[in-house]
Amino acid sequence: MKKFLRFVFENRLVLKSIRLILTFNQKFSALISHLKFKALIKDSQKKSSCHWTVEIKYGENIKVGYHTAIGPYSCLGAKSKITIGSYVRISRGVIIETAGLDLSQPVPYPHISKPIIIEDGVWIASNAIILGGVTIGANSIIGAGAVVSKNVQPNSIMVGQPLRNISKTCNSD
């Protein structure tokens, strides 16, 4: 094993070949991501992208604005309409789900769904969950792991569980 590793690291041609393969893999992955995104979400604007691992349900109900990025392992469940504005960043593992169960009805619980609106300039950090019927106001930040079940005012910073607004403590006005 040591001889093999020494051969690999001392041989420039082998190193260049490995770098070429890794670069090709990265470019191919980006191409697959772009093609999947454009095929599943027809109403997406220029310069928007999503990672190839994103799970998209009912892509015809999703609208994405300009320069929006959706991170790896996120899930967009759009039984009702999801509208995502421009310059939005959705980090790794975020779940945006319009559908749920109506627990006020007898078993088996029927499905219900409500639209979600994410306005321009929003950042949703890793592993946050956005539930149906929510509007997230422009330029807001949703902290990692937060569960959003109520509307968020513009320019808010929402963190924790239960969800709380800390934007007043962060502004130096």
Residue pairs with C-beta under 8 A, 6 or more apart in sequence:
7 14
8 14
8 15
8 18
9 15
29 52
32 52
33 49
33 50
33 51
33 52
34 49
36 50
36 52
36 54
36 56
37 44
37 48
37 49
37 50
37 54
37 70
38 44
40 56
40 59
41 50
41 56
41 59
41 62
41 63
41 64
42 59
42 60
43 62
43 63
43 64
44 62
44 63
44 64
44 68
45 64
45 65
45 66
45 68
45 86
46 66
46 67
47 66
47 67
48 64
48 65
48 66
48 67
48 68
48 69
49 68
49 69
49 70
50 56
50 69
50 70
50 71
50 74
51 70
51 71
51 72
51 73
51 74
53 72
53 73
54 70
54 71
54 72
54 73
54 74
54 75
54 76
55 74
55 75
55 76
55 77
56 62
56 76
56 78
57 75
57 76
57 77
57 78
57 79
58 77
58 78
58 79
59 76
59 78
61 78
61 79
61 80
61 81
61 82
61 98
62 76
62 78
62 81
62 82
62 84
63 81
63 82
63 83
63 84
64 70
64 84
65 84
65 85
65 86
65 87
65 88
65 120
66 86
66 87
67 86
67 87
68 84
68 85
68 86
68 87
68 88
68 89
68 90
69 88
69 89
69 90
70 76
70 90
70 94
71 89
71 90
71 91
71 92
71 93
71 94
71 126
72 92
72 93
73 92
73 93
74 90
74 91
74 92
74 93
74 94
74 95
74 96
75 94
75 95
75 96
75 97
76 82
76 96
77 95
77 96
77 97
77 98
77 99
78 98
79 98
79 99
79 111
79 113
80 98
80 99
80 113
80 114
80 115
80 116
80 132
81 98
81 115
81 116
82 96
82 98
82 115
82 116
82 118
83 115
83 116
83 117
83 118
84 90
84 118
85 118
85 119
85 120
85 121
85 122
85 138
86 120
86 121
87 120
87 121
88 118
88 120
88 121
88 122
88 123
88 124
89 122
89 123
89 124
90 96
90 124
91 123
91 124
91 125
91 126
91 127
91 128
91 144
92 126
92 127
93 126
93 127
94 124
94 125
94 126
94 127
94 128
94 129
94 130
95 128
95 129
95 130
96 116
96 118
96 130
97 129
97 130
97 131
97 132
98 113
98 114
98 115
98 116
98 132
99 111
99 112
99 113
99 132
100 111
100 112
100 113
100 131
100 132
101 109
101 110
101 111
101 112
102 109
102 110
102 111
102 112
103 109
112 132
113 132
114 132
114 133
115 132
115 133
116 130
116 131
116 132
116 133
116 134
116 135
117 134
117 135
117 136
118 124
118 130
118 135
118 136
119 135
119 136
119 137
119 138
119 139
119 140
119 154
120 138
120 139
121 138
121 139
121 140
122 136
122 137
122 138
122 139
122 140
122 141
122 142
123 140
123 141
123 142
124 130
124 136
124 142
125 141
125 142
125 143
125 144
125 145
125 146
126 144
126 145
127 144
127 145
128 142
128 143
128 144
128 145
128 146
128 147
128 148
129 146
129 147
129 148
130 136
130 142
130 148
131 147
131 148
131 149
134 148
134 149
134 150
134 151
134 152
135 151
135 152
136 142
136 148
136 151
136 152
137 151
137 152
137 153
137 154
137 155
137 156
138 154
138 155
139 154
139 155
140 152
140 153
140 154
140 155
140 156
140 157
140 158
141 156
141 157
141 158
142 148
142 152
142 158
142 159
143 157
143 158
143 159
143 160
145 161
146 158
146 159
146 160
146 161
146 163
147 161
147 163
148 158
148 163
149 163
150 163
152 158
153 165
155 167
156 165
156 167
157 165
157 166
157 167
157 170
158 164
158 165
158 166
159 166
